[in-house]
Amino acid sequence: MNAKLTLALVAALATPLLAEVDLTPPDSATEAEGLEAWARIYEVASHPRCSNCHTGESDRPMWSGPSYGQARPHGMNVRAGESRFGAEYVPCQTCHTTMSEDWENANAMPHSAPRVPMFWQLAPVEADWFGRSSPEICEQLRDPARNGDRDMMALAEHLDHDLILHWAWNPGGTREPAPYSLQEHVDDILIWGVAGMPCPEN
């Protein structure tokens, strides 16, 4: 385990952002149930709380959604660089601090840089889906070459471990949370996986 992840997990022990998640898959799911689950997964994946950081080779996060008006690249010419967390330029945590004090009010102020107890970063380049269609994102998420070599359970576990993803359902301020709940989203990933990861047609 690297030092950054260790620090993040230690800090996470003191934060209310880390929700408990049940990762038990259903015994069975039909293709129709899988497609219904995928429709809800797409609502989450395409929501600004998720898609703003899935911007591929542009290395620029986006500002979009009700809090921002017209969609546009993150202000201050923020660039993520090859590391995806901005170390080559100005690290994301310069503003998105990871300080552990006062988690109850950490993200209460509208338009201030939100914080979680881990380093902010963009999704990997191959997970570029900002503005993409439901079939396109579905094909990406079931492709191990573009989803971090994850199967159904690994995708669900990724949602359990990544604190930035937990924040998406509890963003604070005037930020709109991702649809449904973290547990409902994990349940949909598991239903979709048990159903064989079906994707809608174009």
CYANA upper distance limits for C-alpha pairs under 8 A (distance plus 0.5 A):
  1 MET  CA      5 LEU  CA      7.09
  1 MET  CA      6 THR  CA      7.02
  2 ASN  CA      6 THR  CA      6.72
  3 ALA  CA      7 LEU  CA      6.62
  4 LYS  CA      8 ALA  CA      6.65
  4 LYS  CA    118 MET  CA      8.23
  4 LYS  CA    119 PHE  CA      8.16
  5 LEU  CA      9 LEU  CA      6.61
  5 LEU  CA    118 MET  CA      7.89
  6 THR  CA     10 VAL  CA      6.64
  7 LEU  CA     11 ALA  CA      6.59
  7 LEU  CA    118 MET  CA      8.11
  8 ALA  CA     12 ALA  CA      6.50
  8 ALA  CA    117 PRO  CA      5.91
  8 ALA  CA    118 MET  CA      5.02
  8 ALA  CA    119 PHE  CA      7.95
  9 LEU  CA     13 LEU  CA      7.09
  9 LEU  CA    117 PRO  CA      8.11
  9 LEU  CA    118 MET  CA      8.14
 10 VAL  CA     14 ALA  CA      8.27
 11 ALA  CA     15 THR  CA      7.57
 11 ALA  CA    100 SER  CA      6.84
 11 ALA  CA    117 PRO  CA      6.03
 11 ALA  CA    118 MET  CA      8.25
 12 ALA  CA     17 LEU  CA      8.25
 12 ALA  CA     18 LEU  CA      7.17
 12 ALA  CA    117 PRO  CA      6.09
 12 ALA  CA    118 MET  CA      8.37
 12 ALA  CA    163 LEU  CA      8.46
 13 LEU  CA     18 LEU  CA      8.49
 14 ALA  CA    100 SER  CA      7.89
 15 THR  CA    100 SER  CA      8.13
 15 THR  CA    103 TRP  CA      6.43
 15 THR  CA    117 PRO  CA      8.00
 16 PRO  CA    103 TRP  CA      7.44
 16 PRO  CA    104 GLU  CA      7.92
 17 LEU  CA    116 VAL  CA      8.06
 17 LEU  CA    163 LEU  CA      7.63
 17 LEU  CA    166 HIS  CA      6.84
 17 LEU  CA    167 TRP  CA      6.69
 17 LEU  CA    170 ASN  CA      7.79
 18 LEU  CA    163 LEU  CA      6.88
 18 LEU  CA    166 HIS  CA      6.86
 19 ALA  CA    166 HIS  CA      7.39
 20 GLU  CA    160 ASP  CA      8.25
 21 VAL  CA    160 ASP  CA      6.65
 21 VAL  CA    182 LEU  CA      8.21
 21 VAL  CA    183 GLN  CA      6.43
 21 VAL  CA    186 VAL  CA      8.35
 22 ASP  CA    183 GLN  CA      7.54
 23 LEU  CA    153 MET  CA      8.32
 23 LEU  CA    156 ALA  CA      7.31
 23 LEU  CA    157 GLU  CA      7.79
 23 LEU  CA    186 VAL  CA      7.69
 23 LEU  CA    187 ASP  CA      8.07
 23 LEU  CA    190 LEU  CA      8.34
 24 THR  CA    190 LEU  CA      8.32
 25 PRO  CA    187 ASP  CA      7.78
 25 PRO  CA    190 LEU  CA      5.71
 25 PRO  CA    191 ILE  CA      7.31
 25 PRO  CA    194 VAL  CA      7.81
 26 PRO  CA    190 LEU  CA      7.56
 26 PRO  CA    191 ILE  CA      6.93
 26 PRO  CA    194 VAL  CA      7.68
 27 ASP  CA    194 VAL  CA      8.30
 28 SER  CA    191 ILE  CA      8.32
 28 SER  CA    194 VAL  CA      6.70
 28 SER  CA    195 ALA  CA      7.59
 29 ALA  CA     33 GLU  CA      6.47
 29 ALA  CA     34 GLY  CA      7.03
 29 ALA  CA    191 ILE  CA      6.54
 29 ALA  CA    192 TRP  CA      8.17
 29 ALA  CA    194 VAL  CA      6.35
 29 ALA  CA    195 ALA  CA      5.36
 30 THR  CA     34 GLY  CA      6.65
 30 THR  CA    195 ALA  CA      5.89
 31 GLU  CA     35 LEU  CA      6.66
 31 GLU  CA    195 ALA  CA      5.79
 31 GLU  CA    196 GLY  CA      7.78
 31 GLU  CA    198 PRO  CA      6.97
 32 ALA  CA     36 GLU  CA      6.73
 33 GLU  CA     37 ALA  CA      6.64
 33 GLU  CA    191 ILE  CA      7.76
 33 GLU  CA    192 TRP  CA      7.96
 33 GLU  CA    195 ALA  CA      7.77
 34 GLY  CA     38 TRP  CA      6.59
 34 GLY  CA    188 ASP  CA      8.47
 34 GLY  CA    191 ILE  CA      6.31
 34 GLY  CA    192 TRP  CA      4.73
 34 GLY  CA    193 GLY  CA      7.95
 34 GLY  CA    194 VAL  CA      8.21
 34 GLY  CA    195 ALA  CA      5.61
 34 GLY  CA    196 GLY  CA      8.02
 34 GLY  CA    197 MET  CA      7.27
 34 GLY  CA    198 PRO  CA      6.75
 35 LEU  CA     39 ALA  CA      6.73
 35 LEU  CA    192 TRP  CA      7.46
 35 LEU  CA    198 PRO  CA      6.58
 35 LEU  CA    199 CYS  CA      7.12
 35 LEU  CA    200 PRO  CA      7.38
 36 GLU  CA     40 ARG  CA      7.27
 37 ALA  CA     41 ILE  CA      6.75
 37 ALA  CA    188 ASP  CA      5.41
 37 ALA  CA    189 ILE  CA      7.71
 37 ALA  CA    191 ILE  CA      7.02
 37 ALA  CA    192 TRP  CA      6.29
 38 TRP  CA     42 TYR  CA      6.54
 38 TRP  CA    138 CYS  CA      8.24
 38 TRP  CA    188 ASP  CA      7.50
 38 TRP  CA    189 ILE  CA      8.10
 38 TRP  CA    192 TRP  CA      6.71
 38 TRP  CA    198 PRO  CA      8.31
 38 TRP  CA    199 CYS  CA      7.86
 39 ALA  CA     43 GLU  CA      7.04
 39 ALA  CA    134 SER  CA      8.34
 40 ARG  CA     44 VAL  CA      7.16
 40 ARG  CA    185 HIS  CA      8.20
 40 ARG  CA    188 ASP  CA      7.81
 41 ILE  CA     45 ALA  CA      6.62
 41 ILE  CA    185 HIS  CA      6.99
 41 ILE  CA    188 ASP  CA      7.11
 41 ILE  CA    189 ILE  CA      7.61
 42 TYR  CA     46 SER  CA      6.30
 42 TYR  CA    134 SER  CA      6.52
 42 TYR  CA    137 ILE  CA      8.16
 42 TYR  CA    138 CYS  CA      8.29
 43 GLU  CA     47 HIS  CA      6.56
 43 GLU  CA    179 PRO  CA      7.34
 44 VAL  CA     50 CYS  CA      7.26
 44 VAL  CA    178 ALA  CA      6.36
 44 VAL  CA    179 PRO  CA      6.26
 44 VAL  CA    180 TYR  CA      8.48
 44 VAL  CA    185 HIS  CA      8.24
 45 ALA  CA     50 CYS  CA      6.00
 45 ALA  CA     51 SER  CA      6.54
 46 SER  CA     50 CYS  CA      7.02
 46 SER  CA     51 SER  CA      5.84
 46 SER  CA    129 TRP  CA      8.44
 46 SER  CA    130 PHE  CA      7.55
 46 SER  CA    131 GLY  CA      7.81
 46 SER  CA    132 ARG  CA      8.43
 47 HIS  CA     51 SER  CA      6.34
 47 HIS  CA     65 GLY  CA      8.36
 47 HIS  CA    178 ALA  CA      6.81
 47 HIS  CA    179 PRO  CA      8.21
 48 PRO  CA     52 ASN  CA      5.69
 48 PRO  CA     63 TRP  CA      8.24
 48 PRO  CA     64 SER  CA      6.30
 48 PRO  CA     65 GLY  CA      6.08
 48 PRO  CA    178 ALA  CA      8.23
 49 ARG  CA    168 ALA  CA      5.99
 49 ARG  CA    176 GLU  CA      8.23
 49 ARG  CA    177 PRO  CA      7.23
 49 ARG  CA    178 ALA  CA      6.28
 50 CYS  CA     54 HIS  CA      7.73
 50 CYS  CA    165 LEU  CA      8.25
 50 CYS  CA    168 ALA  CA      7.61
 50 CYS  CA    178 ALA  CA      7.94
 51 SER  CA     55 THR  CA      7.91
 51 SER  CA    129 TRP  CA      7.26
 51 SER  CA    130 PHE  CA      5.63
 51 SER  CA    131 GLY  CA      8.36
 52 ASN  CA     61 PRO  CA      6.16
 52 ASN  CA     62 MET  CA      5.16
 52 ASN  CA     63 TRP  CA      6.84
 52 ASN  CA     64 SER  CA      7.37
 52 ASN  CA    130 PHE  CA      7.12
 53 CYS  CA     61 PRO  CA      5.57
 53 CYS  CA     62 MET  CA      7.14
 53 CYS  CA    121 GLN  CA      8.13
 53 CYS  CA    122 LEU  CA      5.40
 53 CYS  CA    123 ALA  CA      6.38
 53 CYS  CA    130 PHE  CA      8.41
 54 HIS  CA     61 PRO  CA      7.95
 54 HIS  CA    122 LEU  CA      6.90
 54 HIS  CA    123 ALA  CA      5.72
 54 HIS  CA    124 PRO  CA      7.98
 54 HIS  CA    125 VAL  CA      8.17
 54 HIS  CA    127 ALA  CA      6.55
 54 HIS  CA    128 ASP  CA      5.36
 54 HIS  CA    129 TRP  CA      6.12
 54 HIS  CA    130 PHE  CA      6.14
 55 THR  CA     59 ASP  CA      7.15
 55 THR  CA     60 ARG  CA      7.15
 55 THR  CA     61 PRO  CA      6.71
 55 THR  CA     62 MET  CA      7.98
 55 THR  CA    122 LEU  CA      8.00
 55 THR  CA    123 ALA  CA      8.00
 55 THR  CA    125 VAL  CA      7.75
 55 THR  CA    127 ALA  CA      8.27
 55 THR  CA    128 ASP  CA      5.46
 55 THR  CA    129 TRP  CA      6.97
 55 THR  CA    130 PHE  CA      6.08
 56 GLY  CA    123 ALA  CA      8.10
 56 GLY  CA    124 PRO  CA      7.37
 56 GLY  CA    125 VAL  CA      4.61
 56 GLY  CA    126 GLU  CA      6.90
 56 GLY  CA    127 ALA  CA      7.05
 56 GLY  CA    128 ASP  CA      4.70
 56 GLY  CA    129 TRP  CA      7.98
 57 GLU  CA    125 VAL  CA      6.12
 57 GLU  CA    128 ASP  CA      8.23
 59 ASP  CA     79 ARG  CA      6.09
 59 ASP  CA     80 ALA  CA      5.52
 59 ASP  CA     81 GLY  CA      6.39
 59 ASP  CA     82 GLU  CA      8.16
 59 ASP  CA     84 ARG  CA      7.45
 59 ASP  CA    122 LEU  CA      8.12
 60 ARG  CA     73 PRO  CA      6.89
 60 ARG  CA     74 HIS  CA      7.22
 60 ARG  CA     77 ASN  CA      8.48
 60 ARG  CA     78 VAL  CA      6.87
 60 ARG  CA     79 ARG  CA      5.52
 60 ARG  CA     80 ALA  CA      6.61
 61 PRO  CA     73 PRO  CA      6.60
 61 PRO  CA     74 HIS  CA      6.01
 61 PRO  CA     78 VAL  CA      8.10
 61 PRO  CA     79 ARG  CA      8.05
 61 PRO  CA     80 ALA  CA      8.24
 61 PRO  CA    122 LEU  CA      7.38
 62 MET  CA     71 ALA  CA      7.60
 62 MET  CA     72 ARG  CA      6.34
 62 MET  CA     73 PRO  CA      4.79
 62 MET  CA     74 HIS  CA      5.37
 63 TRP  CA     68 TYR  CA      6.74
 63 TRP  CA     71 ALA  CA      6.20
 63 TRP  CA     72 ARG  CA      5.91
 63 TRP  CA     73 PRO  CA      6.18
 63 TRP  CA     74 HIS  CA      5.72
 63 TRP  CA     75 GLY  CA      8.43
 64 SER  CA     68 TYR  CA      5.93
 64 SER  CA     69 GLY  CA      7.22
 64 SER  CA     70 GLN  CA      7.00
 64 SER  CA     71 ALA  CA      4.74
 64 SER  CA     72 ARG  CA      6.99
 65 GLY  CA     69 GLY  CA      6.93
 65 GLY  CA     70 GLN  CA      8.19
 65 GLY  CA     71 ALA  CA      7.51
 65 GLY  CA    176 GLU  CA      8.24
 66 PRO  CA    175 ARG  CA      8.09
 66 PRO  CA    176 GLU  CA      7.54
 67 SER  CA    111 HIS  CA      8.50
 67 SER  CA    174 THR  CA      7.25
 67 SER  CA    175 ARG  CA      6.39
 67 SER  CA    176 GLU  CA      7.86
 73 PRO  CA     77 ASN  CA      8.35
 74 HIS  CA     78 VAL  CA      6.69
 78 VAL  CA     90 VAL  CA      8.24
 79 ARG  CA     86 GLY  CA      6.61
 79 ARG  CA     89 TYR  CA      7.59
 79 ARG  CA     90 VAL  CA      8.39
 80 ALA  CA     84 ARG  CA      5.10
 80 ALA  CA     85 PHE  CA      5.63
 80 ALA  CA     86 GLY  CA      4.38
 80 ALA  CA     87 ALA  CA      7.85
 80 ALA  CA     88 GLU  CA      8.23
 80 ALA  CA     89 TYR  CA      8.07
 80 ALA  CA     91 PRO  CA      8.25
 80 ALA  CA     92 CYS  CA      8.13
 80 ALA  CA    121 GLN  CA      7.71
 80 ALA  CA    122 LEU  CA      7.39
 81 GLY  CA     85 PHE  CA      7.56
 81 GLY  CA     86 GLY  CA      5.83
 81 GLY  CA     87 ALA  CA      7.61
 81 GLY  CA     88 GLU  CA      6.43
 81 GLY  CA     89 TYR  CA      7.62
 82 GLU  CA     86 GLY  CA      8.30
 82 GLU  CA     88 GLU  CA      8.17
 83 SER  CA     87 ALA  CA      7.11
 83 SER  CA     88 GLU  CA      7.99
 84 ARG  CA    121 GLN  CA      5.90
 84 ARG  CA    122 LEU  CA      5.58
 84 ARG  CA    123 ALA  CA      7.64
 84 ARG  CA    124 PRO  CA      7.56
 85 PHE  CA     91 PRO  CA      6.57
 85 PHE  CA     92 CYS  CA      6.36
 85 PHE  CA    119 PHE  CA      7.84
 85 PHE  CA    120 TRP  CA      6.70
 85 PHE  CA    121 GLN  CA      4.54
 85 PHE  CA    122 LEU  CA      6.75
 86 GLY  CA     90 VAL  CA      6.05
 86 GLY  CA     91 PRO  CA      4.76
 86 GLY  CA     92 CYS  CA      6.10
 86 GLY  CA    121 GLN  CA      7.82
 87 ALA  CA     91 PRO  CA      5.07
 87 ALA  CA     92 CYS  CA      8.19
 90 VAL  CA     94 THR  CA      7.30
 92 CYS  CA     96 HIS  CA      6.37
 92 CYS  CA    119 PHE  CA      7.85
 92 CYS  CA    120 TRP  CA      6.29
 92 CYS  CA    121 GLN  CA      7.30
 93 GLN  CA     97 THR  CA      5.21
 93 GLN  CA     98 THR  CA      7.19
 93 GLN  CA    119 PHE  CA      6.66
 93 GLN  CA    120 TRP  CA      6.79
 95 CYS  CA    113 ALA  CA      6.52
 96 HIS  CA    113 ALA  CA      5.86
 96 HIS  CA    114 PRO  CA      6.27
 96 HIS  CA    115 ARG  CA      5.45
 96 HIS  CA    116 VAL  CA      8.22
 96 HIS  CA    119 PHE  CA      8.49
 96 HIS  CA    120 TRP  CA      7.34
 97 THR  CA    114 PRO  CA      8.38
 97 THR  CA    115 ARG  CA      6.06
 97 THR  CA    116 VAL  CA      8.08
 98 THR  CA    115 ARG  CA      6.45
 98 THR  CA    116 VAL  CA      6.35
 98 THR  CA    117 PRO  CA      5.43
 98 THR  CA    118 MET  CA      6.55
 98 THR  CA    119 PHE  CA      7.42
 99 MET  CA    117 PRO  CA      7.66
100 SER  CA    117 PRO  CA      7.37
102 ASP  CA    106 ALA  CA      6.56
103 TRP  CA    107 ASN  CA      8.45
106 ALA  CA    114 PRO  CA      7.83
106 ALA  CA    115 ARG  CA      7.31
107 ASN  CA    112 SER  CA      8.11
107 ASN  CA    113 ALA  CA      8.42
107 ASN  CA    114 PRO  CA      5.85
107 ASN  CA    115 ARG  CA      7.25
107 ASN  CA    171 PRO  CA      7.21
107 ASN  CA    172 GLY  CA      5.36
107 ASN  CA    173 GLY  CA      6.38
108 ALA  CA    172 GLY  CA      5.65
108 ALA  CA    173 GLY  CA      4.93
109 MET  CA    172 GLY  CA      8.04
109 MET  CA    173 GLY  CA      5.53
109 MET  CA    174 THR  CA      8.48
110 PRO  CA    172 GLY  CA      8.18
110 PRO  CA    173 GLY  CA      4.79
110 PRO  CA    174 THR  CA      5.91
110 PRO  CA    175 ARG  CA      7.82
111 HIS  CA    173 GLY  CA      7.84
111 HIS  CA    174 THR  CA      8.31
114 PRO  CA    171 PRO  CA      7.96
116 VAL  CA    120 TRP  CA      8.28
116 VAL  CA    163 LEU  CA      7.25
116 VAL  CA    164 ILE  CA      6.88
116 VAL  CA    167 TRP  CA      7.54
117 PRO  CA    163 LEU  CA      7.70
118 MET  CA    163 LEU  CA      7.43
118 MET  CA    164 ILE  CA      7.99
120 TRP  CA    164 ILE  CA      7.77
123 ALA  CA    127 ALA  CA      6.72
123 ALA  CA    128 ASP  CA      8.11
124 PRO  CA    128 ASP  CA      7.91
126 GLU  CA    146 ARG  CA      5.71
126 GLU  CA    147 ASN  CA      8.07
127 ALA  CA    140 GLN  CA      7.58
127 ALA  CA    146 ARG  CA      6.47
127 ALA  CA    147 ASN  CA      7.09
129 TRP  CA    136 GLU  CA      8.36
129 TRP  CA    137 ILE  CA      6.66
132 ARG  CA    136 GLU  CA      6.67
132 ARG  CA    137 ILE  CA      6.99
133 SER  CA    137 ILE  CA      6.81
134 SER  CA    138 CYS  CA      6.54
134 SER  CA    200 PRO  CA      7.82
135 PRO  CA    139 GLU  CA      6.64
135 PRO  CA    199 CYS  CA      6.49
135 PRO  CA    200 PRO  CA      6.03
135 PRO  CA    201 GLU  CA      6.83
135 PRO  CA    202 ASN  CA      6.68
136 GLU  CA    140 GLN  CA      6.88
137 ILE  CA    141 LEU  CA      6.67
138 CYS  CA    142 ARG  CA      6.91
138 CYS  CA    199 CYS  CA      6.26
138 CYS  CA    200 PRO  CA      8.41
139 GLU  CA    143 ASP  CA      6.70
139 GLU  CA    199 CYS  CA      7.39
140 GLN  CA    146 ARG  CA      6.20
140 GLN  CA    147 ASN  CA      7.06
141 LEU  CA    146 ARG  CA      7.36
141 LEU  CA    147 ASN  CA      5.90
142 ARG  CA    147 ASN  CA      7.46
142 ARG  CA    151 ASP  CA      8.18
142 ARG  CA    197 MET  CA      7.07
143 ASP  CA    147 ASN  CA      6.50
143 ASP  CA    149 ASP  CA      8.19
144 PRO  CA    148 GLY  CA      6.49
144 PRO  CA    149 ASP  CA      4.49
144 PRO  CA    150 ARG  CA      6.17
144 PRO  CA    151 ASP  CA      7.76
145 ALA  CA    149 ASP  CA      6.31
150 ARG  CA    154 ALA  CA      5.53
150 ARG  CA    155 LEU  CA      6.29
151 ASP  CA    155 LEU  CA      6.67
152 MET  CA    156 ALA  CA      6.91
152 MET  CA    189 ILE  CA      7.57
152 MET  CA    190 LEU  CA      7.00
152 MET  CA    193 GLY  CA      5.62
152 MET  CA    194 VAL  CA      8.31
153 MET  CA    157 GLU  CA      6.54
153 MET  CA    190 LEU  CA      7.73
154 ALA  CA    158 HIS  CA      6.45
155 LEU  CA    159 LEU  CA      7.09
155 LEU  CA    189 ILE  CA      8.01
156 ALA  CA    160 ASP  CA      7.02
156 ALA  CA    186 VAL  CA      6.19
156 ALA  CA    189 ILE  CA      6.89
156 ALA  CA    190 LEU  CA      7.44
157 GLU  CA    161 HIS  CA      6.72
158 HIS  CA    162 ASP  CA      6.50
159 LEU  CA    165 LEU  CA      6.84
159 LEU  CA    166 HIS  CA      8.00
159 LEU  CA    182 LEU  CA      8.49
159 LEU  CA    186 VAL  CA      7.56
160 ASP  CA    166 HIS  CA      8.18
162 ASP  CA    166 HIS  CA      7.25
163 LEU  CA    167 TRP  CA      6.72
164 ILE  CA    168 ALA  CA      7.07
165 LEU  CA    169 TRP  CA      8.03
166 HIS  CA    170 ASN  CA      7.49
166 HIS  CA    182 LEU  CA      7.32
167 TRP  CA    171 PRO  CA      5.82
168 ALA  CA    177 PRO  CA      6.28
168 ALA  CA    178 ALA  CA      6.19
169 TRP  CA    177 PRO  CA      5.30
169 TRP  CA    178 ALA  CA      5.76
169 TRP  CA    179 PRO  CA      8.13
169 TRP  CA    181 SER  CA      6.90
169 TRP  CA    182 LEU  CA      7.02
170 ASN  CA    177 PRO  CA      6.60
171 PRO  CA    175 ARG  CA      6.47
171 PRO  CA    176 GLU  CA      7.73
171 PRO  CA    177 PRO  CA      6.48
180 TYR  CA    184 GLU  CA      6.71
180 TYR  CA    185 HIS  CA      7.36
181 SER  CA    185 HIS  CA      6.61
182 LEU  CA    186 VAL  CA      6.69
183 GLN  CA    187 ASP  CA      6.56
184 GLU  CA    188 ASP  CA      6.69
185 HIS  CA    189 ILE  CA      6.80
186 VAL  CA    190 LEU  CA      6.80
187 ASP  CA    191 ILE  CA      6.68
188 ASP  CA    192 TRP  CA      6.45
189 ILE  CA    193 GLY  CA      6.52
190 LEU  CA    194 VAL  CA      6.58
191 ILE  CA    195 ALA  CA      6.61
192 TRP  CA    196 GLY  CA      7.01
192 TRP  CA    197 MET  CA      5.55
192 TRP  CA    198 PRO  CA      7.46
193 GLY  CA    197 MET  CA      5.32
